[in-house]
Structures are given as C-alpha cells and as structure tokens.
C-alpha cells in the first residue's frame, strides 16, 4: 500500500519539480522554472511524495516583504488531481507564513476559484510593487500578464503601512538596479 507524505523539498526533488512545473508551463498554465533556480530556492518548496518517492505535487512560499509572501509554483501531478493535494500544500504554506509572522499571502494564478475556496480574494496586481520588481520585469508575459492576483489576510490586526526605512531601502535598491540595466554604448 502506498501512502503520501507532505514535507519540505530536498535537493533530490529538483528534477521532478522541474518536470512537473515545466509540463504545465508548456501548456501555458504557469511559468517555467530552470533547475538552477529551483536549486537556489529549494528551501521555499514543500512537496507531496508517495512512499516510493514519486512526486505528486509541489508549491513554494516566497517572502517578498516584511509582511507579505507569495504562494508560487503550485502544481499537482495529473494522476493526483482531485485528491485535495493542492489544498494540503497551500495549507502547509499558510501555516509556514503564519509561523514567520507574515500578515498577508498572495498568489498570481489562473485558478481563481481554487484559491477563493481557501480564503483568498481577488485584488489588483498593482498592489504588489515588490513582486513586480522582483519577478515581473523578467517575465515573458510582462506586457500581457493575464494572471489573477488573489490575497489572503492572515493577521487582520497587523499594521498595513510599510515602515519608512523599508520603503526608502527598497526605492534606493530599485534605482541602483535600474542603472545596471541601461545598455552600454556600442564601441566602448
């Protein structure tokens, strides 16, 4: 009899995570992930595996601000759909976010109804400038993004204002990065 385990991802899971995520990316349902990026960010991932080690699902939690994290790379193997694994993964990620003291968790998704069933609500993507700066400026869908932003508030009593020192730090870092992407003049 096979059983399922949900656990933090390990390095040995990377090839299977890449295969699963990139299968859905090829169908236009999510963004692709390079294995090198998965190795760099493996600590963000949780996986569901069978007793014989077969990957059934994965998801990641990326902290993007002092009070905000993103649920990302949520994927379930086709043969495991309908078993509640997506819900279990998101629940595990929400628990981790709560333990970290985060006030809010968001996702960019095509699966709006799934996330609404888990307590998320639709919001404007413009409310996440940190996400835009970190990821969207490198995304192939940057100019034609059709993903839906959803948000779940974990701590409604948390202050919503960003500390001024964080805003200044973020803005100064943004300016530095903007200078680095200016193309060099030809012939220099």
C-alpha positions as CSV (number, residue, x, y, z in Angstrom):
1,X,0.0,0.0,0.0
2,X,1.3,3.4,-1.0
3,X,1.0,6.4,1.3
4,X,1.5,10.2,0.8
5,X,3.8,12.4,2.7
6,X,3.9,16.2,2.6
7,X,7.4,17.6,3.6
8,X,9.9,20.3,2.8
9,X,11.6,19.7,-0.5
10,X,15.0,18.2,-0.8
11,X,17.7,18.7,-3.4
12,X,16.9,15.2,-4.8
13,X,13.3,16.5,-5.6
14,X,14.5,19.3,-8.0
15,X,14.4,17.3,-11.3
16,X,10.9,16.1,-10.6
17,X,9.7,19.5,-9.5
18,X,11.2,21.0,-12.7
19,X,9.5,18.3,-14.8
20,X,6.1,18.9,-13.2
21,X,6.2,22.7,-13.3
22,X,7.5,22.8,-16.8
23,X,4.9,20.4,-18.0
24,X,2.2,22.9,-17.1
25,X,4.4,25.8,-18.3
26,X,4.4,24.1,-21.8
27,X,0.6,24.2,-21.7
28,X,0.7,27.9,-20.8
29,X,-0.7,27.3,-17.3
30,X,2.2,28.6,-15.3
31,X,5.7,30.0,-15.7
32,X,8.6,27.6,-16.4
33,X,11.4,27.1,-13.8
34,X,15.0,26.4,-14.6
35,X,16.6,23.7,-12.4
36,X,19.3,26.1,-11.3
37,X,16.6,28.4,-10.0
38,X,14.9,25.5,-8.2
39,X,18.2,24.5,-6.5
40,X,18.7,28.1,-5.4
41,X,15.2,28.3,-3.9
42,X,14.7,24.8,-2.7
43,X,14.1,25.9,0.8
44,X,10.9,27.7,-0.3
45,X,9.3,24.4,-1.5
46,X,7.1,21.8,0.0
47,X,6.3,18.6,-1.9
48,X,3.9,15.7,-1.7
49,X,5.5,12.4,-2.4
50,X,4.4,8.8,-2.4
51,X,6.1,6.2,-0.2
52,X,8.2,5.2,-3.1
53,X,9.4,8.8,-3.7
54,X,7.2,9.8,-6.7
55,X,6.4,13.5,-6.7
56,X,2.6,14.2,-6.6
57,X,2.7,17.9,-6.1
58,X,4.7,20.9,-5.1
59,X,4.4,24.5,-4.0
60,X,6.6,27.3,-2.7
61,X,6.3,30.2,-0.3
62,X,8.5,33.2,-1.1
63,X,8.7,36.1,1.3
64,X,8.6,39.3,-0.7
65,X,8.3,42.0,2.0
66,X,8.2,42.4,5.8
67,X,4.5,41.4,5.9
68,X,3.9,39.6,2.6
69,X,4.7,36.3,0.9
70,X,3.7,34.7,-2.3
71,X,2.4,31.2,-2.9
72,X,4.0,30.1,-6.2
73,X,4.8,27.1,-8.4
74,X,1.8,25.2,-7.1
75,X,1.5,22.1,-9.3
76,X,-0.2,18.8,-8.9
77,X,0.6,15.7,-11.0
78,X,-2.3,14.9,-13.4
79,X,-2.9,11.5,-11.8
80,X,-3.2,13.1,-8.4
81,X,-5.8,15.8,-9.2
82,X,-8.9,15.8,-7.2
83,X,-7.2,14.3,-4.1
84,X,-7.0,17.5,-2.2
85,X,-3.3,17.8,-2.5
86,X,-3.3,21.4,-3.7
87,X,-5.3,22.4,-0.7
88,X,-2.9,20.5,1.6
89,X,0.1,22.2,0.1
90,X,-1.4,25.7,0.4
91,X,-2.4,24.9,4.0
92,X,1.2,23.9,4.7
93,X,2.5,27.1,3.1
94,X,-0.1,29.2,5.0
95,X,1.0,27.6,8.3
96,X,4.6,28.4,7.5
97,X,3.7,32.0,6.7
98,X,1.8,32.3,10.0
99,X,4.8,30.9,11.8
100,X,7.0,33.5,10.2
101,X,4.7,36.2,11.4
102,X,3.5,37.3,8.0
103,X,0.3,39.3,7.7
104,X,-0.7,38.5,4.1
105,X,-0.1,35.9,1.4
106,X,-0.9,36.4,-2.3
107,X,-0.7,34.4,-5.5
108,X,-0.8,35.1,-9.2
109,X,-3.0,32.4,-10.7
110,X,-5.3,31.2,-13.4
111,X,-7.1,29.1,-10.7
112,X,-9.2,31.8,-9.0
113,X,-12.0,29.6,-7.7
114,X,-9.5,27.2,-6.1
115,X,-7.8,30.0,-4.2
116,X,-11.2,31.6,-3.2
117,X,-12.2,28.3,-1.6
118,X,-9.1,28.6,0.5
119,X,-10.0,32.1,1.8
120,X,-8.2,34.2,-0.8
121,X,-10.0,37.1,-2.6
122,X,-9.2,38.8,-5.9
123,X,-7.2,42.0,-5.7
124,X,-5.4,44.4,-8.1
125,X,-1.9,43.2,-9.1
126,X,-0.8,46.8,-8.8
127,X,-0.9,46.3,-5.0
128,X,2.3,44.2,-5.2
129,X,5.1,46.5,-6.4
130,X,7.7,44.3,-4.7
131,X,6.5,41.3,-6.8
132,X,6.6,43.4,-9.9
133,X,10.1,44.5,-9.2
134,X,11.4,41.1,-8.2
135,X,9.9,38.9,-10.9
136,X,7.6,40.6,-13.3
137,X,10.2,42.6,-15.0
138,X,11.9,39.4,-16.1
139,X,8.7,37.5,-17.1
140,X,7.9,36.7,-20.7
141,X,4.3,37.8,-20.0
142,X,5.4,41.1,-18.6
143,X,3.5,43.2,-21.1
144,X,0.5,40.9,-21.4
145,X,0.0,39.4,-18.0
146,X,-3.3,37.7,-17.7
147,X,-2.8,36.1,-14.3
148,X,-5.3,36.9,-11.5
149,X,-4.0,38.3,-8.2
150,X,-5.5,36.8,-5.1
151,X,-4.8,37.7,-1.4
152,X,-5.4,36.0,1.9
153,X,-5.1,38.1,5.1
154,X,-3.6,36.1,7.9
155,X,-3.4,38.8,10.5
156,X,-6.1,41.5,10.1
157,X,-4.7,43.4,13.1
158,X,-1.2,43.8,11.6
159,X,-0.3,47.4,10.6
160,X,-0.8,47.9,6.9
161,X,1.7,50.7,6.5
162,X,5.2,49.9,5.4
163,X,8.0,51.2,7.7
164,X,9.5,54.3,6.1
165,X,13.1,52.9,6.3
166,X,12.0,49.8,4.3
167,X,10.4,52.0,1.6
168,X,13.5,54.1,1.3
169,X,15.7,51.0,1.2
170,X,13.5,49.4,-1.5
171,X,13.4,52.6,-3.6
172,X,17.2,53.1,-3.4
173,X,17.8,49.5,-4.4
174,X,15.4,49.9,-7.3
175,X,17.3,52.9,-8.5
176,X,20.6,51.1,-8.4
177,X,19.2,48.1,-10.3
178,X,17.6,50.4,-12.9
179,X,21.0,51.9,-13.6
180,X,22.5,48.5,-14.1
181,X,20.1,47.5,-16.9
182,X,20.9,50.5,-19.1
183,X,22.7,49.1,-22.2
184,X,26.3,50.1,-22.7
185,X,27.1,52.2,-25.7
186,X,28.4,50.3,-28.7
187,X,32.1,50.7,-29.3
188,X,33.1,51.4,-25.8
